[in-house]
Amino acid sequence: MSANSISMKWVRRNLFATPADSLLTLVILPLIIWAAISLLHWGISVAKWHAVEENLRVLIVGTLPAELVPRVWGAAVLSSALVGITFSALVTASASFTMASIVVLAFVGLYASYSGGSTATYLFGCMAVGILAHAVALKVSSLRKYAAVLWCLGFLAIMGLVAPAGWDRVGGLMMSVLFTLAASVLSIPLGVALAFGRRSRFAGVQVICTSYIEVMRSLPLILVVYCIWVVTPLLSPEHPGPDLVRGLFGFTLFFAAYVAEYVRSGLQSVPKGQVEAAQSLGMTPYYINRDVVLPQALRVVVPALVGNVLDVFNTVPLLFIIGITDFLRAGQMVLVNPQSGGYTYEIYLFMFTVYLAIASVVTFGARRLEAKMASGHR
């Protein structure tokens, strides 16, 4: 079947399948095309993007002093390499993926060479390292096999790089991304422990874990973060800890409750016959849960856990309540500046595009993971 016939078949099935679909398509499609053309015209002919270019460093790393910026970019490069290795397990080196990578890398590289700014150069370096790590991991299977170990080691290295710069001084998009990675990684083991605690045969443990999960799920995240930020200095007046670490503590406790529910649903999907078979072999409950139940449960809930990462990223702007400068707050700081205050649409459209790009990458990874796991069950 030719490509044209496939395209026409897709158009008929998805846009003109019924008279109602045809009417909706004829109304909505011209509006979308008109909006896209208008936005493109504004972006090319009207918008003044120099406001974004001049404030790119504030948007990416916040108000961090210049001498400490390389530490944060080092953490960003390491994160890009880990993401590239992880995506190698989901996306193979197809022609379309390779072409898309080359186009994006060339665009950022041209912009970096045109602007001559260090921020654009660092961005180009991060993307290049991520794509290179993806290509290397496709050739070296051991990197994909030990991706979880590499993430743990990389997480410790990132903490070591960022800590001397000062947790409360890191801001902007870089803080949002690193904070999301840290909160997502730390909430998983706590969530798994809560899920098993909710199924415990000890009534006390079961009540405590169930109560914790239900209480956390009934509270708004902003209240949890603010309470922990306020209570910590009361418990330890001499060492209250950085604001960012207290915010991370609140995010971890909150999203661990949701991770526990995801994992609990995965635990319930494991057939009882497998547990009974393991018991008949003389395995203890610890080894049954570790070697039989948990791997199968995590296999089922991995897409939900990936979606949880997106939830963490989208709620990071709530950290403004404790004075943390995330990506959105950095944009508002730029607009407060009288020299950039008249470029509201440019700043917000840039942030919208970045948020959309990151969310699209995470969603794409989750879809690929679901497809890969579904094919493994067949």
C-alpha positions in Angstrom: 0.0 0.0 0.0 1.4 3.4 -1.0 2.0 6.2 1.5 -0.7 8.4 -0.2 -3.3 5.7 0.2 -2.3 5.2 3.9 -2.6 8.9 4.5 -6.0 9.2 2.8 -7.2 6.2 4.8 -6.0 7.9 8.1 -7.8 11.2 7.1 -11.1 9.4 6.3 -11.0 7.3 9.5 -10.0 10.1 11.9 -11.4 13.3 10.4 -14.3 12.4 8.1 -15.6 9.1 9.5 -19.2 10.4 10.1 -21.1 13.5 9.1 -20.7 14.9 12.6 -16.9 14.3 12.4 -16.8 16.0 9.0 -18.7 19.1 10.2 -16.5 19.3 13.3 -13.4 19.0 11.1 -14.6 21.7 8.7 -15.2 24.1 11.6 -12.2 23.4 13.8 -9.4 22.7 11.3 -9.6 26.2 9.6 -9.5 27.8 13.1 -6.4 25.8 14.0 -4.7 26.7 10.8 -5.6 30.4 11.2 -4.3 30.4 14.8 -1.1 28.7 13.8 -0.4 31.1 10.9 -1.2 34.1 13.1 1.1 32.8 15.9 3.9 32.1 13.4 3.5 35.6 11.9 3.7 37.2 15.3 6.6 35.0 16.3 8.6 35.9 13.2 7.6 39.5 12.4 6.3 41.1 15.6 7.8 39.5 18.7 11.0 40.9 20.2 12.9 37.7 21.2 16.0 39.7 22.4 14.2 39.9 25.8 14.4 36.2 26.2 18.0 36.0 24.9 19.1 38.8 27.3 17.5 37.0 30.3 18.2 33.4 29.3 20.6 32.9 32.1 18.1 34.0 34.7 15.4 31.8 33.2 17.7 28.8 33.2 19.8 29.0 36.4 18.1 31.9 38.3 20.2 34.4 40.2 23.1 32.1 40.9 26.5 33.8 40.9 28.5 33.4 37.7 31.4 31.6 39.3 29.0 28.8 40.6 27.0 28.4 37.3 29.4 25.7 35.9 28.6 23.4 38.8 24.9 23.5 38.0 25.6 23.0 34.3 27.8 20.0 35.2 24.8 18.5 37.0 22.7 19.2 33.9 25.2 17.5 31.6 25.2 14.5 33.9 21.4 14.4 33.9 21.3 14.6 30.1 23.6 11.6 29.9 21.5 9.6 32.2 18.3 10.5 30.4 20.0 9.6 27.1 21.0 6.2 28.5 17.4 5.6 29.8 15.8 6.5 26.5 18.1 4.0 24.7 16.0 1.3 26.3 12.8 2.9 24.8 13.8 4.4 21.5 16.0 2.7 19.0 18.1 4.5 16.4 15.4 4.8 13.7 15.8 7.1 10.8 13.2 9.5 12.0 14.6 9.7 15.5 18.1 10.3 14.2 16.9 13.0 11.8 14.9 14.7 14.5 18.0 14.6 16.8 20.2 16.1 14.1 17.7 18.9 13.3 17.2 19.9 17.0 20.9 19.7 17.7 21.8 21.8 14.6 19.1 24.4 15.5 20.5 24.8 19.1 24.1 24.8 17.8 23.4 27.5 15.2 21.6 29.6 17.9 24.6 29.1 20.3 27.1 30.2 17.6 24.8 33.1 16.6 24.2 34.5 20.1 27.7 33.7 21.4 26.2 33.4 24.9 27.5 30.9 27.4 23.9 29.7 28.4 23.1 28.7 24.8 26.5 27.0 24.5 25.8 25.0 27.7 22.4 24.0 26.4 23.9 22.8 23.2 26.5 20.8 25.2 23.7 19.2 27.3 21.8 18.1 24.3 24.9 16.8 22.5 25.9 14.8 25.6 22.4 13.4 25.9 22.2 12.3 22.2 25.8 10.9 22.4 24.9 8.9 25.5 21.9 7.5 23.8 24.0 6.4 20.8 26.6 4.8 23.0 24.0 3.0 25.2 22.5 1.5 22.0 25.9 -0.1 21.3 26.8 -1.0 24.9 24.0 -3.0 26.4 25.5 -3.1 29.8 24.7 0.6 30.2 21.0 -0.1 29.7 21.2 -3.1 32.0 22.6 -1.1 34.9 20.7 2.1 34.2 19.1 2.1 37.7 22.6 1.8 39.3 23.9 4.6 37.1 20.9 6.8 38.2 21.7 6.2 41.8 25.4 7.1 41.3 24.5 10.0 39.1 22.0 11.3 41.7 24.7 11.3 44.3 27.1 13.0 41.9 24.5 15.7 41.1 23.9 16.3 44.8 27.7 16.7 45.3 28.0 19.2 42.4 25.0 21.3 43.4 25.5 21.3 47.2 28.6 23.7 47.3 26.7 26.2 45.1 24.1 26.5 47.8 20.7 24.8 47.6 18.7 28.0 48.0 20.7 29.8 45.4 19.9 27.5 42.5 16.8 28.5 40.5 15.2 28.7 37.1 14.6 25.8 34.8 17.6 23.9 36.0 16.3 23.9 39.6 12.9 22.7 38.4 14.4 19.8 36.5 16.8 18.7 39.2 14.2 19.1 41.8 11.8 16.9 39.8 14.4 14.2 39.4 15.2 14.2 43.1 11.6 14.2 44.3 10.6 11.5 41.8 13.6 9.2 42.8 13.2 9.7 46.5 9.4 9.1 46.6 9.7 5.7 45.0 11.3 3.7 47.8 9.1 5.4 50.4 6.0 4.7 48.3 7.0 1.0 47.9 7.5 0.7 51.7 4.1 2.3 52.3 2.4 0.0 49.8 3.8 -3.1 51.5 3.0 -1.6 54.9 -0.6 -1.2 53.8 -0.8 -4.9 53.1 1.1 -5.9 56.2 -0.3 -8.7 58.5 0.6 -6.5 61.5 -2.5 -4.3 62.2 -0.4 -1.5 63.7 1.7 -1.1 60.6 -1.3 -1.4 58.3 -3.2 1.3 60.2 -0.2 3.7 60.2 0.6 3.3 56.5 -3.1 3.5 55.5 -3.7 6.6 57.6 -0.5 8.2 56.2 -1.6 7.6 52.6 -5.1 8.8 53.1 -4.1 11.9 55.0 -1.5 12.9 52.4 -4.0 12.3 49.6 -6.6 14.5 51.3 -4.3 17.5 51.7 -3.2 20.0 49.1 0.5 19.8 48.2 1.0 23.5 48.9 -0.2 23.0 52.5 2.1 20.0 53.1 5.1 21.9 51.8 4.3 25.0 53.8 3.7 23.1 57.0 7.0 21.3 56.7 8.8 24.5 55.9 7.3 26.1 59.0 7.6 23.2 61.4 11.2 22.2 60.7 12.8 25.3 62.3 10.6 24.6 65.4 12.0 21.1 65.7 15.6 22.0 65.0 16.1 25.8 65.5 19.9 25.6 65.1 19.9 23.6 61.9 16.6 24.1 60.1 18.1 23.2 56.7 17.9 25.0 53.4 14.5 26.0 52.1 14.9 23.8 49.0 15.7 20.7 51.0 12.6 21.3 53.2 10.6 21.7 50.0 12.0 18.5 48.6 11.1 16.8 51.9 7.5 17.9 51.5 7.3 16.9 47.9 8.8 13.5 48.7 6.3 12.8 51.5 3.4 14.0 49.5 4.1 12.1 46.2 5.2 8.9 48.1 1.5 8.5 49.1 0.5 8.5 45.4 3.4 6.1 44.5 2.2 3.8 47.3 -1.3 3.7 45.6 0.2 2.9 42.2 2.4 0.2 43.7 -0.5 -1.2 45.7 -2.5 -1.6 42.5 0.4 -3.4 41.0 0.7 -5.7 44.0 -2.9 -6.7 43.6 -2.4 -7.6 40.0 0.1 -10.4 40.9 -1.8 -13.7 40.9 -2.0 -15.4 44.3 -1.0 -18.7 42.7 2.5 -17.3 42.2 2.8 -16.4 45.9 1.5 -19.8 46.9 4.0 -21.5 44.5 6.8 -19.6 46.1 5.7 -20.5 49.6 5.6 -24.2 48.6 9.2 -23.9 47.6 10.1 -22.7 51.1 10.7 -19.1 50.3 10.3 -16.6 53.1 7.9 -13.6 52.8 10.9 -11.3 52.3 12.2 -13.2 49.3 8.7 -13.7 47.9 8.1 -10.0 47.9 11.5 -9.1 46.7 12.0 -11.7 43.9 8.4 -12.6 42.9 5.9 -10.0 43.8 7.6 -6.6 43.5 9.3 -7.1 40.1 5.9 -8.0 38.5 4.1 -5.2 40.4 6.6 -2.6 39.3 6.4 -3.8 35.7 2.7 -3.0 35.7 2.9 0.4 37.3 6.0 1.8 35.6 3.9 3.9 33.2 2.0 5.4 36.1 5.3 6.2 37.9 6.6 7.9 34.8 3.4 10.0 34.7 4.0 10.8 38.4 7.3 12.5 37.3 5.3 14.8 35.1 3.0 15.6 38.0 6.0 16.5 40.1 7.4 18.8 37.4 4.1 20.6 36.9 3.7 21.3 40.6 7.2 22.6 41.2 6.0 26.3 40.7 4.2 25.8 44.1 7.6 26.2 45.7 7.1 30.0 45.4 5.3 29.7 48.7 8.6 29.2 50.5 10.6 31.6 48.4 12.2 29.2 45.9 12.8 30.6 42.4 11.6 28.0 39.9 11.3 28.4 36.2 8.0 30.2 36.3 9.1 32.5 39.1 12.2 33.3 37.2 10.1 34.4 34.3 8.0 36.7 36.6 11.3 38.1 38.0 12.3 39.0 34.4 9.0 40.7 33.8 9.4 42.8 36.9 12.6 44.3 35.4 11.5 47.6 33.7 13.8 46.8 30.8 11.9 43.6 30.1 8.5 44.4 31.5 7.0 45.1 28.1 7.8 41.6 26.7 5.2 39.6 28.6 4.0 37.5 25.6 7.6 36.6 24.5 8.6 35.5 28.0 5.4 33.5 28.7 5.4 31.9 25.2 9.1 30.8 25.7 8.2 29.2 29.1 5.1 27.6 27.6 7.2 26.1 24.8 9.8 24.8 27.3 7.1 23.3 29.5 5.4 21.7 26.5 8.7 20.3 25.2 9.7 18.7 28.5 6.1 17.3 29.1 6.1 15.9 25.5 9.4 14.1 26.1 8.2 12.5 29.3 4.9 11.6 27.7 6.6 10.1 24.7 8.8 8.0 27.0 5.8 6.8 29.0 4.0 5.8 25.7 7.1 4.0 24.4 7.4 2.2 27.7 3.8 1.1 27.7 4.2 -0.2 24.1 7.4 -2.0 25.0 5.8 -3.7 28.0 2.7 -4.5 26.1 4.7 -6.2 23.4 6.6 -8.2 26.1 3.3 -9.6 27.4 2.3 -11.0 24.0 
